[in-house]
């Protein structure tokens, strides 16, 4: 099995937080099922080391989305400003549940996530600009609360204000909304009887398309359910081959990201994948070695060898029981 590899990561994902106020049914961090033995927030020391290790290197994108709610990091604004100053060429992606996207934060994000990657004189249709993403998983209080345990009125109010301030500041950032309703989640798990509310996917999509600039960069997508929150409950080995097709390798869904995207957790560990929420498979720590040394080091090379030959049992946790 071939995987696209780069000698230096084209995308760097900074896990600014390992905690979150939401309790999403599809997220093991949100479900509070695992005690994470790592810092709650990424420090400025780690961010500065990332900047030092990437100066003079092209990084196409920095992501602030994985593992927890990035807006909870007390240094969030300073981190964004430092990354933007060091890498003005890079696209920025923020993923948030919008509970903390109050007016002050919305003003900051709209102003600093407004960077065009290509000259603004060129018509931009796709995802070339900075992106701010969120999940809207219900259009009624009951439907939304069933997924996230958050107040829909606050989140929608914050989103509407963010859209307004984006227009006022002529921000070029795109808004991407994903939808994973409770009924769809349990249906895809094969446990539809667990659903407690009706499926509001179509109603959410209709509402969001009325609010956003769909067709001009903004997107509304019904997400594919990942099962990472269920793997410890299932605790079953990941087969090297698709069970229904015994001669076809059971390829990891994150293979592309594993080859090109560098995930850094709140402790500064480089890990293979955002689904490794407990940092069970660590290549190295950037406070000890450089990103270059870790990215091209023996631990990552061995991992790439095993995952491209679908030897999940030899990799061990979390890949050995990950069904995604």
CORPE-V185732 format. One record per residue. N is the residue number from 0. RES is the residue in one letter. PHI is phi in whole degrees, 0 to 359 (NA if undefined). OMEGA is omega in degrees with one decimal (* if undefined). BURIAL is I if it has 9 or more other ideal C-beta (glycine too) atoms within 8 Angstrom, else O. Layout:
BEGIN
{{N	RES	PHI	OMEGA	BURIAL} {N	RES	PHI	OMEGA	BURIAL}}
END
This chain:
BEGIN
{{0	X	NA	179.8	O} {1	X	268	174.1	O} {2	X	225	179.6	I} {3	X	290	-177.6	O} {4	X	241	175.3	O} {5	X	231	-179.9	O} {6	X	285	175.4	O} {7	X	212	-174.4	O} {8	X	298	176.7	I} {9	X	278	177.4	I} {10	X	228	176.2	I} {11	X	238	179.3	I} {12	X	257	179.9	I} {13	X	258	176.6	I} {14	X	281	-174.9	I} {15	X	286	-176.7	I} {16	X	211	173.0	I} {17	X	245	177.9	I} {18	X	231	-175.6	I} {19	X	202	177.7	I} {20	X	284	178.9	O} {21	X	282	176.8	I} {22	X	232	-176.1	I} {23	X	300	-177.4	I} {24	X	294	-177.2	I} {25	X	263	-177.2	I} {26	X	237	-180.0	I} {27	X	295	176.5	I} {28	X	290	178.5	I} {29	X	295	-179.2	I} {30	X	281	175.8	I} {31	X	57	-176.3	O} {32	X	270	-175.3	O} {33	X	231	174.5	I} {34	X	279	-176.9	O} {35	X	272	-178.7	O} {36	X	265	176.5	O} {37	X	209	-175.3	I} {38	X	298	178.3	O} {39	X	291	-174.9	O} {40	X	226	173.5	I} {41	X	291	-177.9	I} {42	X	272	174.2	O} {43	X	295	176.9	I} {44	X	300	179.6	O} {45	X	292	178.6	I} {46	X	299	178.9	I} {47	X	296	177.0	I} {48	X	291	174.6	I} {49	X	300	179.2	I} {50	X	298	179.1	I} {51	X	300	-176.8	O} {52	X	286	-177.0	I} {53	X	251	178.9	I} {54	X	300	-179.3	O} {55	X	83	177.3	O} {56	X	249	178.7	O} {57	X	278	173.1	O} {58	X	241	-174.6	I} {59	X	292	-172.7	O} {60	X	205	168.9	I} {61	X	246	-177.4	I} {62	X	246	172.3	I} {63	X	242	-173.3	I} {64	X	207	-165.3	I} {65	X	276	168.6	I} {66	X	85	-177.3	I} {67	X	198	-179.9	I} {68	X	274	-175.8	I} {69	X	297	-178.3	I} {70	X	292	177.0	I} {71	X	285	179.6	I} {72	X	297	-176.8	I} {73	X	296	-179.9	O} {74	X	255	-173.1	I} {75	X	308	-176.3	I} {76	X	297	179.9	O} {77	X	296	178.7	O} {78	X	298	179.4	I} {79	X	300	-178.9	I} {80	X	296	-179.8	I} {81	X	291	178.5	I} {82	X	294	-179.8	I} {83	X	297	179.8	I} {84	X	293	-178.0	O} {85	X	283	-176.2	O} {86	X	227	179.3	I} {87	X	296	-179.0	O} {88	X	278	-169.7	O} {89	X	269	171.1	I} {90	X	284	176.5	I} {91	X	246	176.5	I} {92	X	235	177.1	I} {93	X	245	172.2	I} {94	X	242	-175.4	I} {95	X	216	173.3	I} {96	X	273	174.1	I} {97	X	73	176.4	I} {98	X	296	-177.4	I} {99	X	262	-179.7	I} {100	X	277	179.0	I} {101	X	285	-174.4	O} {102	X	298	179.7	O} {103	X	297	-179.3	O} {104	X	291	179.5	I} {105	X	298	177.5	I} {106	X	301	-179.2	I} {107	X	296	-176.8	I} {108	X	294	-179.8	I} {109	X	299	-178.8	I} {110	X	283	-173.1	I} {111	X	260	171.8	I} {112	X	251	-175.3	I} {113	X	223	-169.8	I} {114	X	266	173.5	I} {115	X	277	-179.9	I} {116	X	280	175.2	O} {117	X	240	-175.7	O} {118	X	307	-176.3	O} {119	X	296	177.8	O} {120	X	289	178.9	O} {121	X	269	178.9	O} {122	X	293	-178.5	O} {123	X	255	-179.8	I} {124	X	250	-175.7	O} {125	X	271	-174.0	O} {126	X	265	-177.7	O} {127	X	271	-178.9	O} {128	X	267	172.4	I} {129	X	301	-176.2	I} {130	X	232	169.5	I} {131	X	243	-174.8	I} {132	X	241	176.5	I} {133	X	204	172.8	I} {134	X	260	167.8	I} {135	X	241	-167.9	I} {136	X	253	176.9	I} {137	X	191	179.3	I} {138	X	252	172.0	I} {139	X	246	178.8	I} {140	X	304	-177.4	I} {141	X	293	-178.3	O} {142	X	295	-179.8	I} {143	X	290	-178.3	I} {144	X	296	-179.7	I} {145	X	298	-179.5	I} {146	X	266	-165.9	I} {147	X	244	-176.1	I} {148	X	59	176.6	O} {149	X	233	178.5	I} {150	X	282	-178.5	O} {151	X	299	-176.4	I} {152	X	299	179.4	O} {153	X	292	-177.6	I} {154	X	296	179.3	I} {155	X	295	177.3	I} {156	X	298	178.1	O} {157	X	294	179.0	I} {158	X	294	179.9	I} {159	X	298	178.1	I} {160	X	294	-179.9	I} {161	X	298	177.5	I} {162	X	299	-179.9	I} {163	X	297	-176.9	O} {164	X	288	175.2	I} {165	X	299	179.0	I} {166	X	291	-178.1	O} {167	X	297	-178.2	O} {168	X	272	-177.0	I} {169	X	54	179.6	O} {170	X	291	-179.2	I} {171	X	266	-179.0	I} {172	X	291	177.2	I} {173	X	258	176.7	I} {174	X	250	178.4	I} {175	X	245	179.7	I} {176	X	252	175.3	I} {177	X	251	-177.7	I} {178	X	233	171.8	I} {179	X	223	-178.4	I} {180	X	283	178.4	I} {181	X	300	178.9	I} {182	X	300	-180.0	I} {183	X	293	179.3	I} {184	X	299	-177.7	I} {185	X	291	176.6	I} {186	X	296	-179.6	I} {187	X	290	174.7	O} {188	X	280	-175.8	I} {189	X	82	-179.0	O} {190	X	231	-174.8	O} {191	X	298	-178.5	O} {192	X	293	-179.9	O} {193	X	279	-177.6	O} {194	X	293	-178.1	I} {195	X	244	-178.7	O} {196	X	224	178.2	I} {197	X	279	-179.1	O} {198	X	283	-176.9	I} {199	X	250	-175.3	I} {200	X	305	-177.3	I} {201	X	295	-179.4	O} {202	X	294	178.1	O} {203	X	296	-178.9	I} {204	X	301	179.4	I} {205	X	296	178.9	O} {206	X	298	-176.7	I} {207	X	293	179.1	I} {208	X	293	175.8	I} {209	X	283	-177.8	O} {210	X	268	-169.3	O} {211	X	261	177.5	I} {212	X	266	179.4	O} {213	X	294	-174.8	I} {214	X	96	177.8	O} {215	X	235	176.7	O} {216	X	118	176.8	I} {217	X	294	-177.7	I} {218	X	223	172.0	I} {219	X	231	-175.0	I} {220	X	229	170.9	O} {221	X	272	-169.1	O} {222	X	289	169.6	O} {223	X	281	-177.0	O} {224	X	289	170.2	I} {225	X	265	-172.9	O} {226	X	254	-174.2	I} {227	X	298	179.2	I} {228	X	286	-175.8	I} {229	X	259	-167.4	I} {230	X	295	178.1	I} {231	X	290	177.0	I} {232	X	293	178.9	O} {233	X	288	179.4	I} {234	X	46	178.9	O} {235	X	240	-177.8	O} {236	X	298	173.7	O} {237	X	279	-178.5	I} {238	X	289	175.5	O} {239	X	289	-179.6	I} {240	X	228	177.9	I} {241	X	295	-174.0	I} {242	X	307	-178.7	O} {243	X	279	178.5	O} {244	X	224	-170.7	O} {245	X	301	179.7	O} {246	X	258	-177.2	O} {247	X	255	-179.0	O} {248	X	302	178.2	O} {249	X	273	-169.9	I} {250	X	283	176.3	O} {251	X	299	-178.1	I} {252	X	292	-176.8	O} {253	X	257	-174.7	I} {254	X	303	-178.9	I} {255	X	298	-179.8	O} {256	X	295	-179.5	I} {257	X	299	-178.6	I} {258	X	279	-170.0	I} {259	X	236	-171.3	I} {260	X	248	-178.5	I} {261	X	261	179.3	I} {262	X	262	-179.6	I} {263	X	239	-176.7	I} {264	X	275	-173.7	I} {265	X	294	177.1	I} {266	X	268	-177.8	I} {267	X	92	176.4	I} {268	X	283	171.5	I} {269	X	266	-177.5	I} {270	X	238	-173.5	I} {271	X	288	-161.1	I} {272	X	201	179.1	I} {273	X	292	178.5	I} {274	X	282	175.2	I} {275	X	274	-170.9	I} {276	X	293	179.0	I} {277	X	263	-179.5	O} {278	X	52	-179.8	I} {279	X	278	-179.1	O} {280	X	241	-173.8	I} {281	X	251	175.0	I} {282	X	282	-175.9	I} {283	X	167	-178.4	I} {284	X	241	-173.6	I} {285	X	286	174.6	I} {286	X	280	178.5	O} {287	X	255	179.2	O} {288	X	229	177.7	O} {289	X	280	175.4	O} {290	X	302	179.2	I} {291	X	302	-178.5	O} {292	X	297	-178.4	I} {293	X	288	-177.7	I} {294	X	299	-179.0	I} {295	X	255	-176.1	O} {296	X	274	-174.5	I} {297	X	293	-177.1	O} {298	X	297	179.1	I} {299	X	290	178.9	I} {300	X	300	179.3	I} {301	X	293	178.4	O} {302	X	298	179.7	I} {303	X	301	179.2	I} {304	X	300	-176.8	O} {305	X	288	-176.1	I} {306	X	285	176.9	I} {307	X	285	175.0	I} {308	X	255	178.2	O} {309	X	44	176.7	I} {310	X	258	-173.6	I} {311	X	295	180.0	I} {312	X	295	179.8	O} {313	X	283	177.3	O} {314	X	292	-175.7	I} {315	X	84	-177.1	O} {316	X	295	1.8	O} {317	X	271	-172.1	I} {318	X	297	-174.8	I} {319	X	292	176.6	I} {320	X	234	178.2	I} {321	X	274	-177.5	I} {322	X	264	-179.3	I} {323	X	268	*	I}}
END
